[in-house]
Amino acid sequence: MTYLDKLENKSTYIIREAYSRFKNIALLWSIGKDSTSLLWICRKAFFGNIPFPTIHIDTTFKFKEIYEFRNKYSKDWHLNLIIAKNNEALKNSMSPANEKFECCNNLKTEALKIALKEFNFKALLLAIRRDEHGIRAKERYFSPRSADFTWDYQNQPIEPWEIYKYKLPDEQHFRIHPMLHWTELDIWKYIQRERIPTVSLYFSKNRKRYRSIGCEPCCEPVSSKAGTIKKIIKELETTSISERSGRAQDKENAYTMQKLRSLGYM
């Protein structure tokens, strides 16, 4: 068994464990490399057909390449796709032109709250990794959220010997993180091995590429000559640049991500 096999097997176990514990579960798909890799593992875990819905939180400000990828592969992979929006905030002109914290909270967190209330989901699968951001390193595989969506990062459940807490009051829900133990480099090696389709923004064009993608006004490319997965892997083995260095909300304030996640952000 290879190193990637071990990573995949642990994620598959967590996915199946979550599905067996919760009757109403969904997968959050941002269309980025991590969530697409998680979606791929979910498809393998259930022999090609994911038996629960996939949610895309649509701020309406994503790159056109993200929408094109979503529309193509949601059909090709026969996904039960839910597109969640905070229409009231959009109607009131909420956009990245506003303060970034306010925009993320309204167009992402509040949109997710709306979807959870509408469909009564009790658990959500997300593709966050501990190495991606300091605040995410505090997460657990099974992470409870309160009735008002808040995350008590100072009081997380222990997980000895892969025994996961899964019982909560009805008004609460769980975030399930099957890829916490992966790194950015692991993701790209897995994409290479599995030949997973990936949004073209990750590959160098005019010596620039994106390492993290989301809303177009909030993302900046990094200097790079890596136009293939093989070259991306080689680049990551030597780079000292942070993966999320091109994300606007991370640059505004050292505590912005922690504040957002404590309120229910992904």
Buried (B, 14 or more C-beta within 10 A) or exposed (E): EEEBEEBBEBBBBBBBBBBEBBEEBBBBBBBBBBBBBBBBBBBBBBEEEBEBBBBBBBBEBBBEBBBEBBEEBBEEBEBBBBEBBBEEBBEEEBBBEBEBBEBBBBBBBBBBBBBBEEBEBBBBBBBBBBBBBEBBEBBBBBBBBBEEBEBEBEEBEEEEEEEBBBEBEEEBBBBBBBBBBBBBBBBBBBBBEBEBBBBEBBBBEEEEBBBBBBBBBBBBBBEBEBBEBEBBBEBBEEBEEBBBEBBBBBBEEEEBBBBBBBBBBB
